[in-house]
Amino acid sequence: MDITLCLNSRDDELLSAVAEGDHDAFAEIYDRFAPYVFGRASDEAADSAGAYEMARSVFLDFWRQAPRLDRAKENVADWLFASARPHTA
């Protein structure tokens, strides 16, 4: 997906592109939501390093899960924010 198209795309369109392995679409999702995901992670983590790691994990999980997400039902923001919580090993 062309970066200009990414900027003008809806979240569900970007999700479809990410599911197909589109790095530009993933970068746009990251740019749109990273501040909010990091903020949510900061509320949950003990320190900024923990928040950074949690936010990184959320976006990595999103990249890996995108092909399996129901693009008709999933809301990107909801998925990311729900995932920005402590992960237990």
C-alpha distance (Angstrom), angle and dihedral (degrees) to the residues before:
residue distance angle dihedral
M1 . . .
D2 3.75 . .
I3 3.81 112.7 .
T4 3.83 90.7 -123.2
L5 3.79 89.2 55.3
C6 3.80 89.0 48.9
L7 3.78 92.3 56.8
N8 3.80 90.6 53.9
S9 3.81 97.2 40.3
R10 3.77 128.0 107.2
D11 3.78 118.0 -119.4
D12 3.81 92.6 -107.5
E13 3.81 90.4 53.9
L14 3.77 89.8 50.7
L15 3.80 90.8 48.6
S16 3.80 89.7 55.0
A17 3.79 90.5 50.1
V18 3.83 92.6 46.9
A19 3.80 89.0 50.2
E20 3.80 86.9 58.7
G21 3.81 91.6 51.0
D22 3.80 99.3 -99.1
H23 3.81 108.3 163.3
D24 3.82 94.4 -168.2
A25 3.81 90.8 55.5
F26 3.81 90.2 48.8
A27 3.81 90.1 50.0
E28 3.81 89.7 52.7
I29 3.82 91.7 49.9
Y30 3.80 88.4 49.3
D31 3.81 92.8 48.9
R32 3.80 91.5 48.8
F33 3.78 98.1 46.8
A34 3.83 110.8 21.8
P35 3.82 95.3 92.2
Y36 3.80 91.2 51.8
V37 3.81 94.9 43.1
F38 3.80 90.7 48.1
G39 3.81 90.0 48.4
R40 3.79 91.1 51.5
A41 3.81 90.6 46.0
S42 3.81 89.6 49.3
D43 3.79 89.2 57.0
E44 3.81 89.9 53.4
A45 3.82 102.8 37.6
A46 3.79 128.2 77.6
D47 3.81 94.0 -130.4
S48 3.80 143.1 1.5
A49 3.81 92.8 -91.5
G50 3.78 89.6 55.8
A51 3.79 91.1 46.8
Y52 3.80 91.1 50.3
E53 3.81 91.3 50.0
M54 3.80 91.6 47.5
A55 3.81 92.6 49.6
R56 3.81 91.2 46.8
S57 3.78 89.6 51.1
V58 3.82 91.8 50.0
F59 3.81 92.5 54.7
L60 3.80 93.0 43.5
D61 3.81 89.5 51.3
F62 3.80 89.8 48.1
W63 3.82 91.3 53.2
R64 3.80 90.8 49.5
Q65 3.82 95.9 43.0
A66 3.82 98.8 42.3
P67 3.83 95.2 91.5
R68 3.82 89.8 55.0
L69 3.81 98.2 44.4
D70 3.79 118.1 105.9
R71 3.78 99.9 -114.9
A72 3.80 91.4 -162.6
K73 3.80 93.6 55.5
E74 3.80 108.7 24.5
N75 3.76 120.7 94.1
V76 3.80 110.0 -153.1
A77 3.80 95.3 -147.2
D78 3.80 93.2 47.8
W79 3.80 91.9 48.4
L80 3.80 93.4 49.1
F81 3.80 95.4 45.0
A82 3.80 93.4 46.4
S83 3.79 88.8 50.9
A84 3.81 93.2 51.5
R85 3.77 94.7 90.4
P86 3.77 132.8 100.2
H87 3.79 112.5 -63.4
T88 3.74 115.4 -146.4
A89 3.76 121.0 -151.8
